[in-house]
């Protein structure tokens, strides 16, 4: 049997000896641990493990079948994922394409462990650039009256493309509570970090008018609570009074693109655990 790489991801009630028990099990099955990361969270007393392993002897099915009883006995929430299997991603965008174009380029040069399966938009602005990359472009216009129908079409696309993850790459539509609930844990959004101070239109111009010294971005999982889902990644850049509002917009777009790409990578590599309103990222 050829050697196969897997990612074993475990969340468990915290107690002594968990890592030793898992390591002993893997050794008994001839698996070799390549790298491992773990974290014990006192609130809410949970233990998180991510192990990259190789298995020259047991198949995926055999490992899962053998580990299942152990996991059930110890109340593990777990998954064993083939490391080479890429996350299938459906991108959504409105008019601003900086995050979309960045992700398409990273995908094209194999800089992200994902397969992009298409682009959804409520505008046609990004259709030509999507076609350049040879991807399907799905135009789903939306209004207040058609929102439910549009989201049903969106859901059908997710199902038809077997998308593992939906990425709102500056998709400027608020998802309904029902749609957001269906996507919990598998939908990532990106936005500037000025919220809640500078809401609405032209936030960078508002921030410039207040003389902000830091601008940044936040990538988080989508929940029915608008822009309050578990945070995966953030970053900031220092700015000064000498920079124009347009310069702040440019810097902000770069930060948004980088933060979103990192969040997608960590999700696709099974590094992110949702723990209540926060995440644990074993990067």
Secondary structure in CASP SS format (residue, H / E / C, confidence):
PFRMAT SS
TARGET T0000
AUTHOR 0000-0000-0000
METHOD secondary structure of the structure
MODEL  1
X C 1.00
X C 1.00
X C 1.00
X E 1.00
X E 1.00
X E 1.00
X E 1.00
X E 1.00
X E 1.00
X E 1.00
X E 1.00
X E 1.00
X E 1.00
X C 1.00
X C 1.00
X C 1.00
X C 1.00
X H 1.00
X H 1.00
X H 1.00
X H 1.00
X H 1.00
X H 1.00
X H 1.00
X H 1.00
X H 1.00
X H 1.00
X H 1.00
X C 1.00
X C 1.00
X E 1.00
X E 1.00
X E 1.00
X E 1.00
X E 1.00
X E 1.00
X E 1.00
X E 1.00
X E 1.00
X E 1.00
X E 1.00
X C 1.00
X C 1.00
X C 1.00
X C 1.00
X E 1.00
X E 1.00
X E 1.00
X E 1.00
X E 1.00
X E 1.00
X E 1.00
X E 1.00
X E 1.00
X E 1.00
X C 1.00
X C 1.00
X C 1.00
X C 1.00
X H 1.00
X H 1.00
X H 1.00
X H 1.00
X H 1.00
X H 1.00
X H 1.00
X H 1.00
X H 1.00
X H 1.00
X H 1.00
X H 1.00
X H 1.00
X H 1.00
X C 1.00
X C 1.00
X C 1.00
X E 1.00
X E 1.00
X E 1.00
X E 1.00
X E 1.00
X E 1.00
X C 1.00
X C 1.00
X C 1.00
X C 1.00
X E 1.00
X E 1.00
X E 1.00
X E 1.00
X E 1.00
X E 1.00
X E 1.00
X C 1.00
X C 1.00
X C 1.00
X C 1.00
X H 1.00
X H 1.00
X H 1.00
X H 1.00
X H 1.00
X H 1.00
X H 1.00
X H 1.00
X H 1.00
X H 1.00
X H 1.00
X C 1.00
X C 1.00
X C 1.00
X C 1.00
X C 1.00
X E 1.00
X E 1.00
X E 1.00
X E 1.00
X E 1.00
X E 1.00
X E 1.00
X E 1.00
X C 1.00
X C 1.00
X C 1.00
X C 1.00
X C 1.00
X H 1.00
X H 1.00
X H 1.00
X H 1.00
X H 1.00
X H 1.00
X C 1.00
X C 1.00
X C 1.00
X C 1.00
X E 1.00
X E 1.00
X E 1.00
X C 1.00
X C 1.00
X C 1.00
X C 1.00
X C 1.00
X C 1.00
X C 1.00
X H 1.00
X H 1.00
X H 1.00
X H 1.00
X H 1.00
X H 1.00
X H 1.00
X H 1.00
X H 1.00
X H 1.00
X H 1.00
X H 1.00
X H 1.00
X H 1.00
X H 1.00
X C 1.00
X C 1.00
X C 1.00
X E 1.00
X E 1.00
X E 1.00
X E 1.00
X C 1.00
X C 1.00
X C 1.00
X C 1.00
X C 1.00
X C 1.00
X C 1.00
X C 1.00
X H 1.00
X H 1.00
X H 1.00
X H 1.00
X H 1.00
X H 1.00
X C 1.00
X C 1.00
X C 1.00
X C 1.00
X E 1.00
X E 1.00
X E 1.00
X E 1.00
X E 1.00
X E 1.00
X C 1.00
X C 1.00
X C 1.00
X C 1.00
X C 1.00
X C 1.00
X C 1.00
X C 1.00
X C 1.00
X C 1.00
X H 1.00
X H 1.00
X H 1.00
X H 1.00
X H 1.00
X H 1.00
X H 1.00
X C 1.00
X C 1.00
X C 1.00
X C 1.00
X E 1.00
X E 1.00
X E 1.00
X E 1.00
X E 1.00
X E 1.00
X E 1.00
X E 1.00
X C 1.00
X C 1.00
X C 1.00
X C 1.00
X C 1.00
X C 1.00
X C 1.00
X C 1.00
X C 1.00
X E 1.00
X E 1.00
X E 1.00
X E 1.00
X E 1.00
X E 1.00
X E 1.00
X E 1.00
X C 1.00
X C 1.00
X C 1.00
X C 1.00
X C 1.00
X C 1.00
X H 1.00
X H 1.00
X H 1.00
X H 1.00
X H 1.00
X H 1.00
X H 1.00
X H 1.00
X H 1.00
X H 1.00
X H 1.00
X H 1.00
X H 1.00
X H 1.00
X H 1.00
X H 1.00
X H 1.00
X H 1.00
X H 1.00
X H 1.00
X H 1.00
X H 1.00
X H 1.00
X H 1.00
X C 1.00
X C 1.00
X C 1.00
X E 1.00
X E 1.00
X E 1.00
X E 1.00
X C 1.00
X C 1.00
X E 1.00
X E 1.00
X E 1.00
X E 1.00
X C 1.00
X C 1.00
END
